[in-house]
Amino acid sequence: MRMSNLLGIIISVVVIIVGIILLVVWWSNFVQVLMGIIPILLVLIGAGALIFFISEIKSKLEMEKEKPSPEEKKAE
């Protein structure tokens, strides 16, 4: 059990070091990819938020329709 944890820690440190080295070496490529991904993410996040808030408004309107009005309560 202890050996597997130690091995996992060693592998994790090696992966972090290799990741940092590659990030420094490929920095310009990383920035280009990031510049391409950010607009797509903004569009997708904006569309998701729009759909969410529209469904929330519809849900609240439906809940208000189901509530009896004060006039209906007096009639009972």
Backbone as JSON, one array per atom type, in Angstrom:
{
  "sequence": "MRMSNLLGIIISVVVIIVGIILLVVWWSNFVQVLMGIIPILLVLIGAGALIFFISEIKSKLEMEKEKPSPEEKKAE",
  "N": [[0.83, -1.2, 0.0], [1.91, 1.29, 0.84], [3.99, 1.56, -0.99], [2.73, 1.89, -3.44], [1.5, 4.37, -3.1], [3.74, 6.01, -2.79], [4.95, 5.63, -5.28], [2.98, 6.75, -6.89], [3.16, 9.44, -6.08], [5.76, 10.07, -6.95], [5.53, 9.72, -9.73], [3.61, 11.68, -10.24], [5.03, 14.04, -9.61], [7.05, 13.93, -11.57], [5.47, 14.15, -13.89], [4.4, 16.74, -13.52], [6.77, 18.28, -13.67], [7.63, 17.71, -16.32], [5.43, 18.77, -17.66], [5.65, 21.53, -17.02], [8.11, 22.12, -18.25], [7.46, 21.59, -20.97], [5.45, 23.5, -21.3], [6.9, 25.88, -21.13], [8.64, 25.57, -23.32], [6.86, 25.31, -25.48], [5.41, 27.7, -25.44], [4.46, 29.75, -27.23], [2.84, 28.28, -28.98], [0.98, 27.36, -27.14], [-0.29, 29.75, -26.37], [-1.49, 30.46, -28.79], [-3.33, 28.37, -29.14], [-4.9, 28.8, -26.9], [-5.94, 31.31, -27.54], [-7.6, 30.53, -29.6], [-9.42, 28.88, -28.33], [-10.74, 30.34, -26.32], [-12.75, 32.2, -27.44], [-14.64, 30.32, -28.4], [-15.35, 28.99, -26.05], [-16.51, 31.16, -24.65], [-18.78, 31.68, -26.26], [-20.17, 29.22, -25.97], [-20.56, 29.11, -23.17], [-22.05, 31.43, -22.78], [-24.35, 30.8, -24.32], [-25.28, 28.6, -22.89], [-25.85, 29.8, -20.41], [-27.86, 31.58, -21.21], [-29.9, 29.79, -22.07], [-30.37, 28.53, -19.6], [-31.32, 30.66, -17.95], [-33.58, 31.49, -19.36], [-35.17, 29.2, -19.14], [-35.51, 29.23, -16.38], [-37.08, 31.54, -16.06], [-39.37, 30.74, -17.46], [-40.13, 28.61, -15.83], [-40.74, 29.92, -13.41], [-42.89, 31.48, -14.27], [-44.74, 29.47, -14.87], [-45.13, 28.41, -12.3], [-46.35, 30.58, -11.06], [-48.74, 30.63, -12.44], [-49.95, 28.34, -11.48], [-50.47, 28.93, -8.83], [-53.2, 29.78, -6.77], [-55.2, 32.67, -7.28], [-55.83, 35.6, -5.19], [-58.54, 36.19, -5.39], [-59.69, 33.76, -6.1], [-59.22, 32.34, -3.79], [-60.92, 33.61, -1.97], [-63.38, 32.86, -2.96], [-63.59, 30.27, -2.25]],
  "CA": [[0.0, 0.0, 0.0], [2.77, 2.46, 0.92], [4.8, 1.65, -2.19], [1.91, 2.42, -4.53], [1.33, 5.8, -2.84], [5.02, 6.64, -3.08], [5.1, 5.59, -6.73], [2.06, 7.75, -7.42], [3.72, 10.77, -5.82], [6.92, 10.24, -7.83], [5.02, 9.89, -11.1], [2.95, 12.99, -10.29], [6.07, 15.08, -9.65], [7.67, 13.86, -12.9], [4.51, 14.68, -14.86], [4.36, 18.19, -13.32], [8.02, 18.85, -14.2], [7.58, 17.62, -17.78], [4.41, 19.74, -18.09], [6.22, 22.88, -16.92], [9.13, 22.24, -19.31], [6.79, 21.7, -22.27], [4.74, 24.77, -21.34], [7.9, 26.92, -21.43], [9.16, 25.36, -24.68], [5.78, 25.5, -26.45], [4.58, 28.81, -24.96], [3.76, 30.44, -28.33], [1.76, 27.4, -29.43], [-0.03, 27.35, -26.08], [-1.04, 31.0, -26.45], [-2.32, 30.39, -30.0], [-4.45, 27.46, -28.86], [-5.74, 29.5, -25.94], [-6.66, 32.35, -28.29], [-8.64, 29.89, -30.39], [-10.4, 28.21, -27.48], [-11.49, 31.29, -25.48], [-14.01, 32.65, -28.04], [-15.58, 29.21, -28.46], [-15.85, 28.81, -24.69], [-17.41, 32.26, -24.33], [-20.04, 31.46, -26.96], [-20.86, 28.09, -25.36], [-20.99, 29.48, -21.82], [-23.14, 32.4, -22.95], [-25.55, 30.1, -24.78], [-25.77, 27.8, -21.77], [-26.46, 30.71, -19.42], [-29.11, 32.07, -21.79], [-30.88, 28.71, -21.98], [-30.69, 28.33, -18.2], [-32.14, 31.74, -17.41], [-34.88, 31.46, -20.02], [-35.95, 28.12, -18.53], [-35.88, 29.68, -15.04], [-38.2, 32.46, -16.21], [-40.54, 29.93, -17.82], [-40.52, 27.84, -14.66], [-41.39, 30.83, -12.47], [-44.2, 31.83, -14.83], [-45.62, 28.31, -14.68], [-45.46, 28.3, -10.89], [-47.3, 31.63, -10.76], [-50.03, 30.23, -13.0], [-50.53, 27.29, -10.65], [-50.92, 29.49, -7.56], [-54.53, 30.39, -6.86], [-55.2, 34.11, -7.04], [-56.57, 35.94, -3.97], [-59.98, 36.14, -5.67], [-60.1, 32.34, -6.05], [-59.2, 31.92, -2.39], [-62.13, 34.15, -1.32], [-64.54, 32.13, -3.47], [-63.65, 28.98, -1.56]],
  "C": [[0.87, 1.26, 0.0], [3.56, 2.66, -0.37], [4.0, 2.25, -3.34], [1.68, 3.92, -4.35], [2.61, 6.56, -3.18], [5.27, 6.7, -4.58], [4.19, 6.63, -7.39], [2.57, 9.16, -7.24], [4.9, 11.04, -6.75], [6.47, 10.49, -9.26], [4.36, 11.26, -11.24], [3.97, 14.12, -10.39], [6.75, 15.1, -11.01], [6.75, 14.46, -13.95], [4.42, 16.21, -14.74], [5.6, 18.85, -13.91], [8.03, 18.83, -15.72], [6.56, 18.62, -18.33], [4.93, 21.16, -18.06], [7.26, 23.11, -18.02], [8.47, 22.42, -20.67], [6.02, 23.0, -22.4], [5.69, 25.91, -21.68], [8.37, 26.8, -22.87], [8.1, 25.69, -25.72], [4.89, 26.68, -26.1], [3.81, 29.48, -26.09], [2.62, 29.59, -28.87], [0.63, 27.36, -28.42], [-0.91, 28.6, -26.16], [-1.96, 30.98, -27.67], [-3.54, 29.5, -29.77], [-5.42, 28.13, -27.9], [-6.56, 30.59, -26.62], [-7.76, 31.75, -29.15], [-9.75, 29.29, -29.55], [-11.29, 29.21, -26.74], [-12.77, 31.78, -26.16], [-15.07, 31.54, -28.11], [-16.18, 28.97, -27.08], [-16.82, 29.91, -24.3], [-18.77, 32.09, -25.0], [-20.83, 30.34, -26.29], [-21.37, 28.42, -23.96], [-22.14, 30.47, -21.88], [-24.43, 31.74, -23.38], [-26.14, 29.25, -23.65], [-26.45, 28.64, -20.72], [-27.79, 31.24, -19.93], [-30.21, 31.03, -21.7], [-31.32, 28.5, -20.53], [-31.63, 29.4, -17.68], [-33.5, 31.82, -18.08], [-35.75, 30.36, -19.41], [-36.36, 28.47, -17.11], [-37.07, 30.62, -15.09], [-39.47, 31.7, -16.54], [-41.05, 29.15, -16.61], [-41.25, 28.72, -13.64], [-42.77, 31.25, -12.96], [-45.19, 30.69, -14.66], [-46.04, 28.16, -13.23], [-46.46, 29.37, -10.48], [-48.68, 31.31, -11.3], [-50.73, 29.22, -12.11], [-51.03, 27.81, -9.31], [-52.32, 30.06, -7.72], [-54.44, 31.88, -6.54], [-55.99, 34.41, -5.77], [-58.09, 35.9, -4.18], [-60.5, 34.69, -5.61], [-60.12, 31.84, -4.62], [-60.45, 32.4, -1.66], [-63.36, 33.37, -1.73], [-64.7, 30.8, -2.75], [-64.22, 29.21, -0.21]]
}
